[in-house]
Amino acid sequence: MTGDDSGELLLRRARLSGSPDAVDVTISAGRIARISPASEGSFSGRAVDLGGRWLVPGLWDNHVHFTQWAQTARRLDVARAESAAGAAALVGERLRGGGDEVVGFGFRDGLWPDAPSRGVLDAVSGPVPVVLVSGDLHSVWLNSAALAAHGHADHPSGLLREDDCFAVVRSLENVPTSTMDAWVADAARAAAARGVVGIVELEMSWNLGEWRRRIAAGNDLLRVEFGVYTQHLDRAIAEGLRSGELIGETHGMLTVGPYKVIIDGSLNTRTAYCFDPYPGLEGSDEAFGLLTVPPSELVPLMRRAATAGIRPAVHAIGDHANALALDAFAEVGCAGSIEHAQLLTEHDLRRFAALGVTASVQPEHALDDRDVAERYWSGRTDRAFMLADLEASGASLVLGSDAPVAPLDPWVTIAAAVGRTRDGREPWHPEQALSRPTALAASTRGTVAAGEVADLVAVETDPTMASVEELRRMPVAATLLAGRFTHNAL
């Protein structure tokens, strides 16, 4: 455990959004016991002076791939590459320092002037295996040595997509348990330092045992809701797991999350399933993207999960995929979420609230994808990342990062939702920006009020009044999980 959650804790001189007056917040047994006007009176327990800092609910990232996020810092960064040749040059630079394998992350080839090919990588790598994972996680680019090692020796281009990509990415997680757990612990500390108290873990592996082990070993900085994929759905049902159920012997830290099913691809990989064809792909079998799970399979899977008490979470990015996902929710008659919901029709926009489907969205993706969207979704970007319209329609919104696709930092997420810009560019479709209170509420659970669990963050600036740049780099003074400090820079 980090900190001490025994006895009472008094947070002196805190400020709450919307009020100029300082208050004292008393925490007992992991909950907020009372909030009272600031006082210098004596207190028998532990007291910490917040010095007028703002106190807000602890932050949640509602869509992460935590193991991959923990690995990203150890991989070659190829995000800055502006061409296939440029990415290969970065690989060549790395190999000049030696090494028996290169794993990179972050390339986005949607706007490259040249296409990724095995030959381009072979020219700089020779017999050394090279695996580059795309920034959207839906494609991997391999050289000949890596293709042979992963069972794709005859692949013509070396660019694997969707299920073939996912299999390669999962194999990269095959590192010693102690090493991976240390990386995960580092990533958890970094998240807590940004005010994060919980994550929805949507790694593709069955990770119930992994998180049990980590929590038992002292990695208790984050609440974790772990997701289940189709390949593990029968196992989850057989074990009697139900969404929202706490897992025993984890001190309330580990909860069963949703059943996630991926029915299309991504924009940059041009596999998001759309009503309109992708420019340059007209007439091909994949002109409209890829529907990887058709309704005839999706509906029975969702019904099986929902009947067992496991909430469906459907990955859908293209507008046609979103329409089919909403159709499936209507047919099954259950609530759940659509993960991403990047491109929607006006008709489908209104169905989220009516069907009780949460829009689990990642605002930073809009800034990553704005240029590729203008090319491949030309004339339709007014229907892309419709955050404000979803909120106005009555839909429930939750925000996340999809880390490592975007940083696991809810302040970055909130800034993107509010400002729709970064790097000094003009805001992209600013009519779809969320208000600061809405973005904050979609990144938290609960409120700062008596009786609430004391998952709290102390920050230097009022988030409901901060500028977009202030939000993006928000200094976090302290993070508390059930009243114990998981980060303390006071």
C-alpha positions in Angstrom: 0.0 0.0 0.0 1.1 3.6 -0.6 0.5 6.0 2.2 -1.6 5.3 5.3 -5.4 4.8 5.1 -5.8 4.1 8.9 -7.6 6.7 11.0 -8.9 10.0 9.8 -7.2 12.3 7.3 -8.0 16.0 7.1 -7.3 17.9 3.9 -7.1 21.5 5.0 -7.7 24.6 2.8 -9.0 22.8 -0.3 -11.0 24.7 -2.9 -13.9 23.1 -4.9 -14.8 24.2 -8.4 -17.4 26.9 -8.5 -16.7 28.3 -5.1 -14.0 30.8 -4.0 -14.2 29.6 -0.3 -11.6 27.2 1.1 -12.9 24.1 2.9 -11.6 21.3 5.0 -12.3 17.8 3.8 -12.3 15.0 6.4 -11.7 11.5 5.2 -12.6 8.4 7.2 -12.5 4.7 6.3 -11.8 5.6 2.7 -14.7 8.0 2.2 -15.4 11.7 2.6 -16.9 12.0 6.0 -17.6 15.8 5.9 -16.8 19.0 4.2 -16.7 22.1 6.4 -15.5 25.7 6.2 -11.7 25.9 6.5 -10.5 26.2 10.1 -7.3 26.3 12.0 -8.8 24.2 14.8 -7.0 21.1 16.3 -7.4 17.7 14.7 -6.6 14.4 16.3 -5.7 12.5 13.1 -3.3 13.3 10.2 -3.8 16.7 8.6 -2.4 17.8 5.2 -2.6 21.4 4.0 -3.6 21.8 0.4 -2.8 25.5 0.5 -5.9 26.5 -1.6 -5.4 24.0 -4.3 -8.5 22.7 -6.1 -9.8 19.3 -5.2 -11.6 17.3 -7.9 -12.7 13.6 -8.2 -10.1 11.1 -9.2 -9.6 10.6 -13.0 -10.5 7.5 -15.0 -9.2 6.5 -18.3 -12.0 4.5 -19.7 -10.2 2.7 -22.5 -6.5 1.6 -22.3 -4.3 -1.3 -23.3 -2.1 -1.1 -20.3 0.5 -3.7 -21.1 1.2 -2.2 -24.5 1.3 1.3 -22.9 3.9 0.0 -20.4 6.0 -1.4 -23.3 5.8 1.7 -25.5 8.5 3.6 -23.7 10.9 0.7 -24.4 10.2 0.7 -28.2 11.7 2.7 -31.0 9.6 5.8 -31.6 8.7 6.0 -35.3 5.8 8.4 -34.9 7.7 11.3 -36.4 8.3 9.4 -39.6 6.7 11.1 -42.6 7.3 8.3 -45.1 8.2 4.7 -45.3 11.7 5.6 -46.2 11.9 7.9 -43.1 10.7 5.1 -40.8 13.3 2.7 -42.3 16.0 5.3 -41.7 15.0 5.4 -38.0 15.3 1.6 -37.9 18.7 1.8 -39.5 19.9 4.4 -37.0 18.8 2.1 -34.1 20.6 -0.9 -35.7 23.9 1.0 -36.0 24.1 0.7 -32.3 23.7 -3.1 -32.4 20.9 -5.3 -31.3 19.2 -8.6 -32.3 15.7 -7.2 -32.8 13.9 -3.9 -33.3 10.4 -3.3 -32.1 9.0 0.2 -33.0 5.7 2.0 -32.4 3.7 4.9 -33.7 3.9 5.0 -37.5 0.9 6.4 -39.4 1.1 5.7 -43.1 -2.3 7.1 -44.2 -0.7 10.2 -45.6 2.8 8.8 -46.6 3.9 9.4 -50.2 5.4 5.9 -50.3 3.9 2.6 -49.2 5.4 0.4 -46.4 7.1 -2.7 -47.8 9.2 -5.5 -46.5 12.0 -4.6 -49.0 12.3 -1.1 -47.5 12.9 -2.5 -44.1 15.1 -5.4 -45.4 17.5 -2.8 -46.9 18.4 -1.4 -43.5 18.0 -4.4 -41.3 19.3 -7.5 -43.1 18.7 -10.6 -41.0 17.7 -8.7 -37.9 13.9 -9.0 -37.2 12.0 -5.7 -37.3 8.4 -5.2 -36.1 6.9 -1.8 -36.3 3.4 -1.3 -34.7 1.2 1.4 -36.1 0.0 4.2 -34.0 -3.6 3.0 -34.2 -2.7 -0.6 -33.3 -4.4 -2.0 -36.3 -1.4 -2.8 -38.5 2.1 -4.0 -38.1 5.0 -3.6 -40.6 7.5 -6.4 -40.6 10.7 -7.1 -42.5 11.4 -10.6 -44.0 13.1 -12.0 -40.9 10.2 -11.0 -38.7 7.6 -12.2 -41.2 9.3 -15.7 -41.2 9.4 -15.7 -37.4 5.7 -14.9 -37.2 4.5 -17.4 -39.8 4.0 -15.0 -42.7 7.2 -15.7 -44.8 5.3 -15.4 -48.1 3.4 -12.2 -47.3 4.0 -9.8 -50.3 4.2 -6.4 -48.5 5.0 -7.1 -44.9 2.1 -4.9 -43.7 -0.3 -7.1 -41.7 -3.7 -5.7 -40.6 -6.4 -6.5 -38.1 -6.4 -10.1 -36.8 -3.0 -10.9 -38.2 -1.7 -7.7 -36.7 -3.3 -8.5 -33.3 -1.6 -11.9 -33.2 1.8 -10.3 -33.7 1.2 -7.6 -31.1 0.2 -10.2 -28.5 3.4 -12.2 -29.2 5.4 -9.1 -28.3 4.1 -9.4 -24.7 6.1 -12.6 -24.2 8.6 -11.1 -21.8 9.5 -12.4 -18.3 6.7 -11.9 -15.8 9.0 -10.0 -13.4 10.1 -7.6 -16.2 6.6 -6.9 -17.4 5.3 -6.4 -13.9 8.0 -3.9 -13.2 7.1 -2.0 -16.4 3.5 -2.0 -15.5 4.3 -0.7 -12.0 6.3 2.2 -13.6 3.3 3.0 -15.8 0.9 2.9 -12.9 3.1 5.3 -10.9 3.2 7.7 -13.9 -0.6 7.5 -14.2 -1.1 8.2 -10.5 1.1 11.2 -10.9 -1.3 12.6 -13.5 -4.3 12.1 -11.2 -5.5 8.7 -12.5 -7.3 6.5 -10.0 -8.7 3.9 -12.3 -8.5 2.4 -15.8 -10.7 0.2 -18.0 -8.1 -2.4 -19.2 -8.9 -3.7 -22.6 -5.8 -5.6 -23.3 -6.6 -8.6 -25.5 -5.0 -11.2 -23.3 -6.8 -12.9 -20.4 -5.3 -10.7 -17.6 -7.4 -11.6 -14.5 -4.5 -13.6 -13.1 -1.9 -10.9 -14.0 -3.7 -8.2 -12.2 -4.4 -10.3 -9.2 -0.7 -11.1 -8.9 0.3 -7.5 -9.4 -2.1 -6.2 -6.8 -1.1 -8.9 -4.3 2.6 -7.8 -4.9 1.8 -4.2 -4.0 0.9 -2.6 -7.3 -2.3 -1.0 -5.9 -2.1 2.5 -7.4 -5.0 2.1 -9.8 -8.4 0.6 -9.8 -8.7 -1.8 -12.7 -11.7 -3.0 -14.7 -10.5 -5.8 -16.9 -12.2 -6.6 -20.2 -13.0 -9.9 -21.8 -12.6 -10.7 -25.5 -14.4 -13.3 -27.6 -11.7 -15.9 -27.3 -12.2 -15.8 -23.5 -15.9 -15.3 -23.3 -16.8 -18.9 -22.5 -14.1 -18.9 -19.8 -15.5 -15.8 -18.2 -19.0 -17.2 -18.2 -17.9 -20.5 -16.8 -16.1 -18.7 -14.0 -19.3 -16.8 -13.2 -17.8 -13.4 -13.9 -20.2 -10.4 -14.2 -19.5 -6.8 -15.1 -19.2 -4.6 -12.0 -18.3 -7.6 -9.7 -15.4 -7.1 -7.4 -12.7 -9.8 -7.5 -12.0 -11.2 -4.1 -8.7 -10.6 -2.3 -7.8 -7.5 -4.3 -9.0 -4.9 -1.7 -11.6 -3.6 -4.0 -9.0 -2.8 -6.7 -10.0 -5.2 -9.4 -13.4 -5.4 -11.0 -14.9 -7.3 -14.0 -15.3 -5.0 -16.9 -17.0 -5.4 -20.3 -17.0 -7.9 -23.1 -15.2 -6.2 -25.9 -15.8 -7.2 -29.5 -14.0 -5.5 -32.5 -16.2 -5.3 -35.6 -14.2 -3.0 -37.8 -10.7 -1.5 -38.2 -9.4 2.0 -38.0 -9.2 5.2 -40.1 -5.5 5.4 -40.7 -5.4 1.7 -41.8 -8.4 2.3 -44.0 -10.2 -0.6 -42.4 -12.9 1.4 -40.5 -16.2 0.1 -42.1 -18.0 3.0 -43.9 -21.0 3.6 -46.1 -18.8 5.5 -48.6 -15.6 4.1 -50.3 -12.1 5.2 -49.4 -10.6 7.4 -52.1 -8.2 5.4 -54.2 -9.8 2.1 -53.2 -13.0 2.3 -55.3 -13.9 -1.0 -56.9 -11.7 -3.1 -54.7 -13.0 -5.7 -52.2 -12.0 -3.5 -49.3 -13.2 -0.2 -50.7 -15.5 0.4 -47.7 -13.1 -0.9 -45.1 -13.5 -4.2 -43.2 -16.4 -5.6 -41.3 -14.6 -8.2 -39.2 -17.7 -9.5 -37.2 -20.9 -9.5 -39.2 -24.3 -9.1 -37.5 -25.0 -12.8 -37.8 -22.1 -13.4 -35.4 -22.2 -10.2 -33.4 -25.8 -10.5 -32.1 -25.4 -14.0 -30.7 -22.1 -13.0 -29.0 -23.6 -9.9 -27.5 -26.7 -11.8 -26.3 -24.5 -14.6 -24.8 -22.5 -12.0 -22.9 -25.4 -9.9 -21.8 -27.4 -12.9 -20.6 -24.4 -13.9 -18.4 -24.3 -10.4 -17.0 -21.2 -9.2 -18.9 -21.8 -5.8 -20.5 -21.0 -5.6 -24.3 -18.5 -3.0 -25.5 -18.4 -2.9 -29.3 -15.4 -1.3 -31.1 -16.9 0.6 -34.1 -15.2 3.5 -35.9 -16.8 3.8 -39.4 -20.3 5.0 -39.8 -21.6 1.7 -41.2 -20.0 -0.2 -38.3 -21.6 2.1 -35.8 -25.0 1.6 -37.5 -24.6 -2.2 -37.3 -23.5 -2.0 -33.7 -26.5 0.1 -32.7 -28.8 -2.4 -34.6 -27.2 -5.2 -32.6 -27.8 -3.4 -29.3 -31.4 -2.8 -30.3 -31.9 -6.5 -31.2 -30.3 -7.8 -28.1 -32.1 -5.3 -25.9 -29.2 -4.6 -23.6 -27.2 -1.6 -22.5 -23.4 -1.3 -23.1 -21.0 0.9 -25.0 -19.6 1.7 -28.4 -15.9 2.2 -28.2 -14.7 5.1 -30.4 -17.8 6.0 -32.4 -15.7 8.2 -34.6 -17.9 8.6 -37.6 -21.7 8.6 -37.3 -24.8 9.4 -39.3 -27.2 12.0 -37.9 -29.8 9.2 -37.6 -27.5 7.0 -35.5 -26.3 9.9 -33.4 -29.8 10.0 -31.8 -30.0 6.3 -31.1 -27.3 6.2 -28.4 -29.5 7.7 -25.7 -32.6 5.9 -26.8 -30.9 2.5 -26.6 -28.9 3.2 -23.4 -25.6 2.9 -25.2 -22.7 4.8 -23.8 -20.3 6.6 -26.3 -16.8 5.7 -25.0 -14.7 8.2 -27.0 -11.1 9.3 -27.3 -10.9 13.1 -28.0 -7.1 13.1 -28.7 -7.8 10.8 -31.7 -9.5 13.7 -33.4 -6.3 15.6 -33.3 -4.2 12.7 -34.5 -6.6 11.9 -37.3 -7.7 15.3 -38.5 -5.6 15.3 -41.6 -6.1 11.7 -42.6 -9.8 12.2 -42.0 -9.9 15.2 -44.3 -8.4 13.0 -47.0 -10.3 9.7 -46.5 -13.5 11.1 -45.0 -13.6 14.1 -47.2 -16.9 16.0 -47.0 -18.0 14.0 -43.9 -15.7 15.4 -41.2 -18.6 17.3 -39.8 -19.9 13.9 -38.7 -16.5 12.8 -37.2 -15.8 12.9 -33.5 -19.2 14.5 -32.7 -18.7 14.9 -29.0 -20.9 18.0 -28.5 -23.7 16.6 -30.6 -23.6 13.3 -28.7 -23.8 15.1 -25.4 -26.6 17.3 -26.6 -28.6 14.3 -27.7 -28.6 12.9 -24.2 -26.1 10.2 -24.8 -23.8 9.2 -21.9 -20.2 10.1 -22.6 -17.1 8.6 -21.1 -13.6 9.7 -22.2 -10.4 7.7 -22.6 -7.1 7.6 -24.4 -6.9 4.1 -26.0 -3.3 4.2 -24.8 -0.8 3.7 -26.3 -2.7 5.2 -29.3 -2.8 8.4 -27.3 -1.1 9.2 -24.0 -2.6 7.8 -20.8 -3.2 11.2 -19.4 -6.8 12.4 -18.8 -5.7 16.0 -18.8 -4.5 15.6 -22.4 -7.9 13.9 -23.2 -9.8 16.7 -21.5 -7.8 19.4 -23.3 -8.5 17.8 -26.6 -12.2 17.5 -25.9 -12.4 21.2 -24.8 -10.1 22.8 -27.4 -10.1 20.5 -30.4 -6.6 21.6 -31.1 -2.9 21.3 -30.3 0.4 22.5 -31.6 -0.9 25.9 -32.3 -3.3 24.8 -35.1 -6.7 26.2 -35.6 -9.4 24.2 -33.7 -10.8 21.4 -35.9 -14.6 21.5 -36.0 -14.8 23.6 -32.8 -18.6 23.2 -32.8 -18.0 19.7 -31.4 -16.0 20.9 -28.4 -17.2 19.9 -24.9 -17.5 22.3 -22.0 -14.9 22.0 -19.3 -17.4 20.7 -16.7 -18.7 18.1 -19.1 -15.3 16.9 -20.1 -14.2 16.6 -16.5 -17.4 14.7 -15.5 -16.8 12.3 -18.4 -13.3 11.6 -17.1 -14.3 11.0 -13.4 -16.7 8.9 -11.3 -18.5 10.4 -8.4 -18.2 13.9 -6.9 -16.4 15.6 -4.1 -19.2 15.3 -1.5 -19.8 13.8 1.9 -20.4 10.0 1.6 -18.4 9.6 -1.6 -15.4 7.4 -1.9 -12.3 9.5 -1.4 -10.7 9.0 -4.8 -9.5 12.6 -5.2 -7.0 14.8 -7.1 -5.5 18.1 -5.9 -4.4 20.4 -8.8 -3.0 23.8 -9.1 -5.7 25.4 -11.3 -9.4 25.2 -11.4 -10.1 22.8 -14.3 -13.5 24.5 -15.0 -11.7 27.8 -15.6 -8.3 26.7 -17.1 -7.2 27.4 -20.6 -6.8 24.6 -23.0 -3.0 24.6 -22.6 -3.3 24.8 -18.9 -5.5 21.7 -19.0 -3.1 19.8 -21.2 -0.2 20.3 -18.8 -2.2 20.5 -15.5 0.2 20.2 -12.5 -1.1 17.5 -10.1 -0.1 18.0 -6.5 -1.6 14.9 -5.1 -3.7 11.8 -5.9 -5.7 9.9 -3.3 -7.3 6.5 -3.7 -9.8 5.7 -1.0 -8.1 8.3 1.2 -4.6 7.1 0.8 -1.9 9.0 -1.2 -0.8 7.3 -4.4 1.0 10.4 -5.5 2.1 13.3 -3.2 4.0 16.3 -4.4 2.7 18.7 -1.8 
